[in-house]
């Protein structure tokens, strides 16, 4: 299953780690999410994913970033800023 960046405007863009065998690096995540620290959120179920995770900006709540309604719905909690939806195996 592909990974996606879910933007605060609801748009989704496919993305992938540079090395698909090793998964995303922190540098890739920081650049993709425009942040300096990430947090992993575990949604209940996402169709098409075996073990989904949302990778979020850890400090987004303390910034002027917008609410991400799609990610918030998936997580069942308040999510701010862009996120990456991926399989847990892509983060090591």
MODELLER restraints for C-alpha pairs under 7 A, 6 or more apart:
rsr = mdl.restraints
at = mdl.atoms
rsr.add(forms.Gaussian(group=physical.xy_distance, feature=features.Distance(at['CA:1:A'], at['CA:49:A']), mean=6.63, stdev=0.5))
rsr.add(forms.Gaussian(group=physical.xy_distance, feature=features.Distance(at['CA:2:A'], at['CA:14:A']), mean=6.65, stdev=0.5))
rsr.add(forms.Gaussian(group=physical.xy_distance, feature=features.Distance(at['CA:3:A'], at['CA:14:A']), mean=5.75, stdev=0.5))
rsr.add(forms.Gaussian(group=physical.xy_distance, feature=features.Distance(at['CA:3:A'], at['CA:15:A']), mean=5.31, stdev=0.5))
rsr.add(forms.Gaussian(group=physical.xy_distance, feature=features.Distance(at['CA:3:A'], at['CA:16:A']), mean=5.93, stdev=0.5))
rsr.add(forms.Gaussian(group=physical.xy_distance, feature=features.Distance(at['CA:3:A'], at['CA:84:A']), mean=6.92, stdev=0.5))
rsr.add(forms.Gaussian(group=physical.xy_distance, feature=features.Distance(at['CA:3:A'], at['CA:85:A']), mean=5.61, stdev=0.5))
rsr.add(forms.Gaussian(group=physical.xy_distance, feature=features.Distance(at['CA:3:A'], at['CA:86:A']), mean=4.51, stdev=0.5))
rsr.add(forms.Gaussian(group=physical.xy_distance, feature=features.Distance(at['CA:4:A'], at['CA:12:A']), mean=5.98, stdev=0.5))
rsr.add(forms.Gaussian(group=physical.xy_distance, feature=features.Distance(at['CA:4:A'], at['CA:13:A']), mean=5.30, stdev=0.5))
rsr.add(forms.Gaussian(group=physical.xy_distance, feature=features.Distance(at['CA:4:A'], at['CA:14:A']), mean=4.34, stdev=0.5))
rsr.add(forms.Gaussian(group=physical.xy_distance, feature=features.Distance(at['CA:4:A'], at['CA:15:A']), mean=5.27, stdev=0.5))
rsr.add(forms.Gaussian(group=physical.xy_distance, feature=features.Distance(at['CA:4:A'], at['CA:84:A']), mean=5.56, stdev=0.5))
rsr.add(forms.Gaussian(group=physical.xy_distance, feature=features.Distance(at['CA:4:A'], at['CA:85:A']), mean=5.20, stdev=0.5))
rsr.add(forms.Gaussian(group=physical.xy_distance, feature=features.Distance(at['CA:4:A'], at['CA:86:A']), mean=6.64, stdev=0.5))
rsr.add(forms.Gaussian(group=physical.xy_distance, feature=features.Distance(at['CA:5:A'], at['CA:12:A']), mean=5.54, stdev=0.5))
rsr.add(forms.Gaussian(group=physical.xy_distance, feature=features.Distance(at['CA:5:A'], at['CA:13:A']), mean=5.17, stdev=0.5))
rsr.add(forms.Gaussian(group=physical.xy_distance, feature=features.Distance(at['CA:5:A'], at['CA:14:A']), mean=6.34, stdev=0.5))
rsr.add(forms.Gaussian(group=physical.xy_distance, feature=features.Distance(at['CA:5:A'], at['CA:15:A']), mean=6.53, stdev=0.5))
rsr.add(forms.Gaussian(group=physical.xy_distance, feature=features.Distance(at['CA:5:A'], at['CA:82:A']), mean=6.84, stdev=0.5))
rsr.add(forms.Gaussian(group=physical.xy_distance, feature=features.Distance(at['CA:5:A'], at['CA:83:A']), mean=5.63, stdev=0.5))
rsr.add(forms.Gaussian(group=physical.xy_distance, feature=features.Distance(at['CA:5:A'], at['CA:84:A']), mean=4.42, stdev=0.5))
rsr.add(forms.Gaussian(group=physical.xy_distance, feature=features.Distance(at['CA:5:A'], at['CA:85:A']), mean=6.32, stdev=0.5))
rsr.add(forms.Gaussian(group=physical.xy_distance, feature=features.Distance(at['CA:6:A'], at['CA:12:A']), mean=4.62, stdev=0.5))
rsr.add(forms.Gaussian(group=physical.xy_distance, feature=features.Distance(at['CA:6:A'], at['CA:13:A']), mean=6.72, stdev=0.5))
rsr.add(forms.Gaussian(group=physical.xy_distance, feature=features.Distance(at['CA:6:A'], at['CA:82:A']), mean=5.70, stdev=0.5))
rsr.add(forms.Gaussian(group=physical.xy_distance, feature=features.Distance(at['CA:6:A'], at['CA:83:A']), mean=5.31, stdev=0.5))
rsr.add(forms.Gaussian(group=physical.xy_distance, feature=features.Distance(at['CA:6:A'], at['CA:84:A']), mean=6.08, stdev=0.5))
rsr.add(forms.Gaussian(group=physical.xy_distance, feature=features.Distance(at['CA:7:A'], at['CA:68:A']), mean=6.91, stdev=0.5))
rsr.add(forms.Gaussian(group=physical.xy_distance, feature=features.Distance(at['CA:7:A'], at['CA:82:A']), mean=4.55, stdev=0.5))
rsr.add(forms.Gaussian(group=physical.xy_distance, feature=features.Distance(at['CA:7:A'], at['CA:83:A']), mean=6.70, stdev=0.5))
rsr.add(forms.Gaussian(group=physical.xy_distance, feature=features.Distance(at['CA:8:A'], at['CA:66:A']), mean=6.22, stdev=0.5))
rsr.add(forms.Gaussian(group=physical.xy_distance, feature=features.Distance(at['CA:8:A'], at['CA:67:A']), mean=6.26, stdev=0.5))
rsr.add(forms.Gaussian(group=physical.xy_distance, feature=features.Distance(at['CA:8:A'], at['CA:68:A']), mean=4.35, stdev=0.5))
rsr.add(forms.Gaussian(group=physical.xy_distance, feature=features.Distance(at['CA:8:A'], at['CA:69:A']), mean=6.97, stdev=0.5))
rsr.add(forms.Gaussian(group=physical.xy_distance, feature=features.Distance(at['CA:8:A'], at['CA:81:A']), mean=5.85, stdev=0.5))
rsr.add(forms.Gaussian(group=physical.xy_distance, feature=features.Distance(at['CA:8:A'], at['CA:82:A']), mean=5.59, stdev=0.5))
rsr.add(forms.Gaussian(group=physical.xy_distance, feature=features.Distance(at['CA:10:A'], at['CA:70:A']), mean=6.08, stdev=0.5))
rsr.add(forms.Gaussian(group=physical.xy_distance, feature=features.Distance(at['CA:17:A'], at['CA:23:A']), mean=5.47, stdev=0.5))
rsr.add(forms.Gaussian(group=physical.xy_distance, feature=features.Distance(at['CA:17:A'], at['CA:24:A']), mean=4.66, stdev=0.5))
rsr.add(forms.Gaussian(group=physical.xy_distance, feature=features.Distance(at['CA:23:A'], at['CA:90:A']), mean=4.14, stdev=0.5))
rsr.add(forms.Gaussian(group=physical.xy_distance, feature=features.Distance(at['CA:23:A'], at['CA:91:A']), mean=5.45, stdev=0.5))
rsr.add(forms.Gaussian(group=physical.xy_distance, feature=features.Distance(at['CA:23:A'], at['CA:92:A']), mean=6.59, stdev=0.5))
rsr.add(forms.Gaussian(group=physical.xy_distance, feature=features.Distance(at['CA:24:A'], at['CA:90:A']), mean=5.91, stdev=0.5))
rsr.add(forms.Gaussian(group=physical.xy_distance, feature=features.Distance(at['CA:24:A'], at['CA:91:A']), mean=5.65, stdev=0.5))
rsr.add(forms.Gaussian(group=physical.xy_distance, feature=features.Distance(at['CA:30:A'], at['CA:36:A']), mean=5.67, stdev=0.5))
rsr.add(forms.Gaussian(group=physical.xy_distance, feature=features.Distance(at['CA:30:A'], at['CA:37:A']), mean=6.98, stdev=0.5))
rsr.add(forms.Gaussian(group=physical.xy_distance, feature=features.Distance(at['CA:33:A'], at['CA:57:A']), mean=6.64, stdev=0.5))
rsr.add(forms.Gaussian(group=physical.xy_distance, feature=features.Distance(at['CA:33:A'], at['CA:82:A']), mean=5.99, stdev=0.5))
rsr.add(forms.Gaussian(group=physical.xy_distance, feature=features.Distance(at['CA:33:A'], at['CA:83:A']), mean=6.61, stdev=0.5))
rsr.add(forms.Gaussian(group=physical.xy_distance, feature=features.Distance(at['CA:35:A'], at['CA:57:A']), mean=5.89, stdev=0.5))
rsr.add(forms.Gaussian(group=physical.xy_distance, feature=features.Distance(at['CA:37:A'], at['CA:57:A']), mean=6.06, stdev=0.5))
rsr.add(forms.Gaussian(group=physical.xy_distance, feature=features.Distance(at['CA:37:A'], at['CA:58:A']), mean=5.41, stdev=0.5))
rsr.add(forms.Gaussian(group=physical.xy_distance, feature=features.Distance(at['CA:37:A'], at['CA:59:A']), mean=6.94, stdev=0.5))
rsr.add(forms.Gaussian(group=physical.xy_distance, feature=features.Distance(at['CA:38:A'], at['CA:55:A']), mean=6.45, stdev=0.5))
rsr.add(forms.Gaussian(group=physical.xy_distance, feature=features.Distance(at['CA:38:A'], at['CA:56:A']), mean=5.44, stdev=0.5))
rsr.add(forms.Gaussian(group=physical.xy_distance, feature=features.Distance(at['CA:38:A'], at['CA:57:A']), mean=4.73, stdev=0.5))
rsr.add(forms.Gaussian(group=physical.xy_distance, feature=features.Distance(at['CA:38:A'], at['CA:58:A']), mean=4.73, stdev=0.5))
rsr.add(forms.Gaussian(group=physical.xy_distance, feature=features.Distance(at['CA:39:A'], at['CA:55:A']), mean=5.79, stdev=0.5))
rsr.add(forms.Gaussian(group=physical.xy_distance, feature=features.Distance(at['CA:39:A'], at['CA:56:A']), mean=5.18, stdev=0.5))
rsr.add(forms.Gaussian(group=physical.xy_distance, feature=features.Distance(at['CA:39:A'], at['CA:57:A']), mean=6.16, stdev=0.5))
rsr.add(forms.Gaussian(group=physical.xy_distance, feature=features.Distance(at['CA:39:A'], at['CA:58:A']), mean=4.95, stdev=0.5))
rsr.add(forms.Gaussian(group=physical.xy_distance, feature=features.Distance(at['CA:40:A'], at['CA:53:A']), mean=6.50, stdev=0.5))
rsr.add(forms.Gaussian(group=physical.xy_distance, feature=features.Distance(at['CA:40:A'], at['CA:54:A']), mean=5.72, stdev=0.5))
rsr.add(forms.Gaussian(group=physical.xy_distance, feature=features.Distance(at['CA:40:A'], at['CA:55:A']), mean=4.73, stdev=0.5))
rsr.add(forms.Gaussian(group=physical.xy_distance, feature=features.Distance(at['CA:40:A'], at['CA:56:A']), mean=6.24, stdev=0.5))
rsr.add(forms.Gaussian(group=physical.xy_distance, feature=features.Distance(at['CA:41:A'], at['CA:53:A']), mean=5.87, stdev=0.5))
rsr.add(forms.Gaussian(group=physical.xy_distance, feature=features.Distance(at['CA:41:A'], at['CA:54:A']), mean=5.05, stdev=0.5))
rsr.add(forms.Gaussian(group=physical.xy_distance, feature=features.Distance(at['CA:41:A'], at['CA:55:A']), mean=6.41, stdev=0.5))
rsr.add(forms.Gaussian(group=physical.xy_distance, feature=features.Distance(at['CA:41:A'], at['CA:75:A']), mean=6.88, stdev=0.5))
rsr.add(forms.Gaussian(group=physical.xy_distance, feature=features.Distance(at['CA:42:A'], at['CA:52:A']), mean=6.77, stdev=0.5))
rsr.add(forms.Gaussian(group=physical.xy_distance, feature=features.Distance(at['CA:42:A'], at['CA:53:A']), mean=4.96, stdev=0.5))
rsr.add(forms.Gaussian(group=physical.xy_distance, feature=features.Distance(at['CA:42:A'], at['CA:54:A']), mean=6.30, stdev=0.5))
rsr.add(forms.Gaussian(group=physical.xy_distance, feature=features.Distance(at['CA:42:A'], at['CA:75:A']), mean=6.62, stdev=0.5))
rsr.add(forms.Gaussian(group=physical.xy_distance, feature=features.Distance(at['CA:43:A'], at['CA:52:A']), mean=6.72, stdev=0.5))
rsr.add(forms.Gaussian(group=physical.xy_distance, feature=features.Distance(at['CA:43:A'], at['CA:53:A']), mean=6.37, stdev=0.5))
rsr.add(forms.Gaussian(group=physical.xy_distance, feature=features.Distance(at['CA:43:A'], at['CA:74:A']), mean=5.63, stdev=0.5))
rsr.add(forms.Gaussian(group=physical.xy_distance, feature=features.Distance(at['CA:43:A'], at['CA:75:A']), mean=4.36, stdev=0.5))
rsr.add(forms.Gaussian(group=physical.xy_distance, feature=features.Distance(at['CA:44:A'], at['CA:75:A']), mean=6.88, stdev=0.5))
rsr.add(forms.Gaussian(group=physical.xy_distance, feature=features.Distance(at['CA:46:A'], at['CA:52:A']), mean=6.64, stdev=0.5))
rsr.add(forms.Gaussian(group=physical.xy_distance, feature=features.Distance(at['CA:49:A'], at['CA:87:A']), mean=6.63, stdev=0.5))
rsr.add(forms.Gaussian(group=physical.xy_distance, feature=features.Distance(at['CA:51:A'], at['CA:87:A']), mean=5.43, stdev=0.5))
rsr.add(forms.Gaussian(group=physical.xy_distance, feature=features.Distance(at['CA:51:A'], at['CA:88:A']), mean=5.74, stdev=0.5))
rsr.add(forms.Gaussian(group=physical.xy_distance, feature=features.Distance(at['CA:52:A'], at['CA:85:A']), mean=6.88, stdev=0.5))
rsr.add(forms.Gaussian(group=physical.xy_distance, feature=features.Distance(at['CA:52:A'], at['CA:86:A']), mean=5.66, stdev=0.5))
rsr.add(forms.Gaussian(group=physical.xy_distance, feature=features.Distance(at['CA:52:A'], at['CA:87:A']), mean=4.58, stdev=0.5))
rsr.add(forms.Gaussian(group=physical.xy_distance, feature=features.Distance(at['CA:52:A'], at['CA:88:A']), mean=5.81, stdev=0.5))
rsr.add(forms.Gaussian(group=physical.xy_distance, feature=features.Distance(at['CA:53:A'], at['CA:85:A']), mean=5.86, stdev=0.5))
rsr.add(forms.Gaussian(group=physical.xy_distance, feature=features.Distance(at['CA:53:A'], at['CA:86:A']), mean=5.59, stdev=0.5))
rsr.add(forms.Gaussian(group=physical.xy_distance, feature=features.Distance(at['CA:53:A'], at['CA:87:A']), mean=5.89, stdev=0.5))
rsr.add(forms.Gaussian(group=physical.xy_distance, feature=features.Distance(at['CA:53:A'], at['CA:88:A']), mean=5.62, stdev=0.5))
rsr.add(forms.Gaussian(group=physical.xy_distance, feature=features.Distance(at['CA:54:A'], at['CA:83:A']), mean=6.23, stdev=0.5))
rsr.add(forms.Gaussian(group=physical.xy_distance, feature=features.Distance(at['CA:54:A'], at['CA:84:A']), mean=5.51, stdev=0.5))
rsr.add(forms.Gaussian(group=physical.xy_distance, feature=features.Distance(at['CA:54:A'], at['CA:85:A']), mean=4.69, stdev=0.5))
rsr.add(forms.Gaussian(group=physical.xy_distance, feature=features.Distance(at['CA:54:A'], at['CA:86:A']), mean=6.59, stdev=0.5))
rsr.add(forms.Gaussian(group=physical.xy_distance, feature=features.Distance(at['CA:55:A'], at['CA:83:A']), mean=5.49, stdev=0.5))
rsr.add(forms.Gaussian(group=physical.xy_distance, feature=features.Distance(at['CA:55:A'], at['CA:84:A']), mean=5.02, stdev=0.5))
rsr.add(forms.Gaussian(group=physical.xy_distance, feature=features.Distance(at['CA:55:A'], at['CA:85:A']), mean=6.55, stdev=0.5))
rsr.add(forms.Gaussian(group=physical.xy_distance, feature=features.Distance(at['CA:56:A'], at['CA:82:A']), mean=6.89, stdev=0.5))
rsr.add(forms.Gaussian(group=physical.xy_distance, feature=features.Distance(at['CA:56:A'], at['CA:83:A']), mean=4.81, stdev=0.5))
rsr.add(forms.Gaussian(group=physical.xy_distance, feature=features.Distance(at['CA:56:A'], at['CA:84:A']), mean=6.79, stdev=0.5))
rsr.add(forms.Gaussian(group=physical.xy_distance, feature=features.Distance(at['CA:57:A'], at['CA:81:A']), mean=6.82, stdev=0.5))
rsr.add(forms.Gaussian(group=physical.xy_distance, feature=features.Distance(at['CA:60:A'], at['CA:80:A']), mean=5.70, stdev=0.5))
rsr.add(forms.Gaussian(group=physical.xy_distance, feature=features.Distance(at['CA:60:A'], at['CA:81:A']), mean=6.07, stdev=0.5))
rsr.add(forms.Gaussian(group=physical.xy_distance, feature=features.Distance(at['CA:61:A'], at['CA:80:A']), mean=6.10, stdev=0.5))
rsr.add(forms.Gaussian(group=physical.xy_distance, feature=features.Distance(at['CA:65:A'], at['CA:80:A']), mean=6.19, stdev=0.5))
rsr.add(forms.Gaussian(group=physical.xy_distance, feature=features.Distance(at['CA:65:A'], at['CA:81:A']), mean=5.24, stdev=0.5))
rsr.add(forms.Gaussian(group=physical.xy_distance, feature=features.Distance(at['CA:66:A'], at['CA:80:A']), mean=5.63, stdev=0.5))
rsr.add(forms.Gaussian(group=physical.xy_distance, feature=features.Distance(at['CA:66:A'], at['CA:81:A']), mean=5.60, stdev=0.5))
rsr.add(forms.Gaussian(group=physical.xy_distance, feature=features.Distance(at['CA:67:A'], at['CA:79:A']), mean=6.04, stdev=0.5))
rsr.add(forms.Gaussian(group=physical.xy_distance, feature=features.Distance(at['CA:67:A'], at['CA:80:A']), mean=4.29, stdev=0.5))
rsr.add(forms.Gaussian(group=physical.xy_distance, feature=features.Distance(at['CA:67:A'], at['CA:81:A']), mean=6.12, stdev=0.5))
rsr.add(forms.Gaussian(group=physical.xy_distance, feature=features.Distance(at['CA:68:A'], at['CA:79:A']), mean=5.64, stdev=0.5))
rsr.add(forms.Gaussian(group=physical.xy_distance, feature=features.Distance(at['CA:68:A'], at['CA:80:A']), mean=5.20, stdev=0.5))
rsr.add(forms.Gaussian(group=physical.xy_distance, feature=features.Distance(at['CA:68:A'], at['CA:81:A']), mean=5.83, stdev=0.5))
rsr.add(forms.Gaussian(group=physical.xy_distance, feature=features.Distance(at['CA:68:A'], at['CA:82:A']), mean=6.76, stdev=0.5))
rsr.add(forms.Gaussian(group=physical.xy_distance, feature=features.Distance(at['CA:71:A'], at['CA:79:A']), mean=6.18, stdev=0.5))
rsr.add(forms.Gaussian(group=physical.xy_distance, feature=features.Distance(at['CA:72:A'], at['CA:78:A']), mean=5.09, stdev=0.5))
rsr.add(forms.Gaussian(group=physical.xy_distance, feature=features.Distance(at['CA:72:A'], at['CA:79:A']), mean=4.89, stdev=0.5))
